[in-house]
Amino acid sequence: MELPELQKPDKYVGLYVFDFGDHAGVGFTAEEVAELLESERFAHGKVYKIHRAYPDGRLELKGAPAETFQLEAGMFFYSQDLEAARGDFKRLTDLAVSSAPPCRAKVHLAKYNNDKFAVALIYPAEYDHEVSSWLLDADYRTAGAAEGGTGAVQRYYDGSAEMLDSRQLFGRSELQSRTGAELLASLKLAVQR
């Protein structure tokens, strides 16, 4: 795969390279990649996330499996006490106001039958690393056990938790994703942004 020379390669960190087979494009957003992979025409494209960029233009890439763009990941923070769970829920939603998450997400406060409570943070799986970094940078902590991943989300959906409260979080959007005809019209460009 041959990549174009980039001006200011550091602005591409966190974006994606899409390998169409006969050419590659640099600078796609996660939403754009998801749309391309959903189409029959590009379903077999290969996707790489740009993790680092160097001043000389080199990029450090990590392969991103297509199924990642169809999954939800999550982090679940457990408590045996409703008030502690409410505090965790409030701190997380307050954090999203003061420092927007890297993507759109939902937060649930849920109760299980055995008086176990959970604060569930659910988001598109392709943002797993960014959401983890966001929580670490904000020093978000809870007193109880925690788990995460796509399997944890499926167990949550399959479980019998009663939702006590919920919030929709809106991610910071530095780049506008293109859709439909606008996205298709730009696919031959080696540099997308």
Salt bridges, closest charged atoms under 4 A:
ASP22 OD1 - HIS23 ND1 2.90
ASP22 OD2 - LYS188 NZ 3.61
GLU32 OE2 - ARG178 NE 2.77
GLU32 OE2 - ARG193 NH2 2.90
ASP56 OD2 - ARG58 NE 2.83
GLU60 OE2 - ARG52 NH1 2.88
GLU72 OE2 - LYS106 NZ 3.52
ASP88 OD1 - ARG91 NH2 2.54
ASP94 OD2 - LYS90 NZ 2.77
ASP115 OD1 - LYS111 NZ 3.68
GLU130 OE2 - LYS49 NZ 2.08
ASP139 OD1 - ARG141 NE 2.90
GLU147 OE1 - ARG155 NH2 2.72
ASP165 OD1 - ARG167 NH1 2.67
